[in-house]
């Protein structure tokens, strides 16, 4: 099993950050570029991976009272992950994303995962900044 985790500080209230991260209509704005989530009957979703062209049945659960998202594959159990938002004071939040790969065949490798997580957190921060700077958007 391989586990990866990355965190990023964002200049916004944790509620704003979580609301943006959990907005299923805007997941593609911050997820890795080659992953796309189609919501079916929550918590059921389908994840399409451009690289492989495969669709995978998955679950996506939102726990707003805990400011946490959890996800994972449904049938094969090859990976799970979570995103946690925590307020760290003065209108600043920390977002942590954790991934666990139970099947080595699904693990893209440390560098690829770290690059994807860093890019996703950077895009999420951009989305949060746009929302905070333009509340109507």
C-alpha positions in Angstrom: 0.0 0.0 0.0 1.2 3.5 -0.8 0.0 6.7 1.0 0.5 10.3 0.0 -0.4 13.5 1.6 -0.1 17.2 0.8 -1.3 20.4 2.5 -1.7 24.0 1.5 -2.6 27.1 3.4 -5.3 29.3 1.8 -6.2 32.9 2.7 -9.9 32.3 3.3 -12.3 31.1 6.0 -12.5 27.3 6.2 -16.2 27.4 5.3 -15.5 29.2 2.0 -12.7 26.7 1.2 -14.8 23.7 2.0 -17.8 25.0 0.1 -15.6 25.4 -3.0 -13.9 22.0 -2.7 -17.3 20.2 -2.1 -19.1 21.9 -5.0 -19.7 18.9 -7.2 -20.5 21.1 -10.2 -17.0 22.6 -10.0 -14.8 19.6 -9.1 -13.2 19.6 -12.6 -11.9 23.1 -11.8 -9.4 21.8 -9.2 -9.1 18.0 -9.7 -6.1 16.7 -11.7 -6.6 17.6 -15.3 -7.1 14.1 -16.5 -9.8 13.2 -13.9 -13.5 14.1 -14.4 -16.3 13.3 -11.9 -19.9 12.7 -13.0 -22.4 12.6 -10.2 -25.0 10.0 -10.5 -27.0 9.2 -7.4 -25.0 10.7 -4.5 -22.8 9.4 -3.0 -22.3 7.3 -6.3 -20.2 9.0 -8.9 -18.2 7.9 -12.0 -14.6 9.0 -12.4 -13.3 9.2 -16.0 -9.6 9.1 -16.5 -8.4 10.7 -19.7 -5.0 8.9 -19.6 -6.5 5.4 -19.6 -9.9 6.3 -21.1 -11.6 4.2 -18.3 -14.6 5.1 -16.2 -14.5 3.9 -12.6 -17.5 3.6 -10.2 -16.7 5.5 -7.1 -18.2 7.1 -4.0 -17.9 10.7 -2.9 -19.1 11.7 0.5 -19.3 15.2 1.9 -19.3 15.8 5.6 -19.9 19.6 5.9 -20.0 19.6 9.7 -16.5 18.1 9.7 -15.4 20.0 6.6 -14.3 16.8 5.1 -14.7 15.0 1.7 -14.0 11.3 1.4 -13.9 9.2 -1.8 -12.8 5.9 -3.1 -13.5 3.2 -5.7 -16.6 1.1 -5.3 -16.1 -2.3 -6.7 -12.4 -3.0 -6.8 -11.3 -1.0 -3.7 -8.0 0.1 -5.3 -7.8 3.6 -3.8 -9.4 6.0 -1.3 -8.8 9.5 -0.3 -9.9 12.4 1.8 -9.7 16.2 1.9 -9.9 18.0 5.2 -10.2 21.8 5.7 -9.1 23.3 9.1 -9.2 26.9 10.2 -5.9 28.1 11.5 -7.0 31.6 12.5 -7.2 35.1 11.1 -9.3 34.0 8.1 -6.7 31.5 7.0 -7.3 27.8 6.3 -5.2 24.7 5.8 -6.3 22.1 3.3 -4.9 18.6 3.5 -5.4 15.9 0.8 -4.6 12.3 1.5 -4.5 9.4 -1.0 -4.2 5.7 -0.3 -3.5 3.2 -3.1 -4.2 -0.4 -2.1 -3.3 -1.9 -5.5 0.3 -1.1 -6.7 -1.0 -1.2 -10.3 -3.1 1.9 -9.7 -0.4 3.9 -7.9 1.1 6.3 -10.5 4.2 6.8 -8.3 5.3 9.3 -5.7 6.4 12.1 -8.0 3.3 11.9 -10.2 1.0 11.9 -7.2 2.8 14.8 -5.4 2.7 16.8 -8.7 -1.0 16.1 -9.1 -1.8 16.9 -5.5 0.2 20.1 -5.5 -1.5 21.2 -8.8 -4.9 20.4 -7.5 -4.4 22.3 -4.3 -3.0 25.3 -6.2 -6.1 25.2 -8.5 -8.4 24.9 -5.5 -6.8 28.0 -4.0 -7.3 29.9 -7.3 -11.0 28.9 -7.2 -11.3 30.0 -3.6 -9.6 33.3 -4.3 -12.0 34.0 -7.2 -15.0 33.2 -5.0 -13.8 35.3 -2.1 -12.7 38.2 -4.3 -16.0 38.1 -6.3 -18.7 36.6 -4.0 -21.3 36.7 -6.8 -19.1 34.3 -8.9 
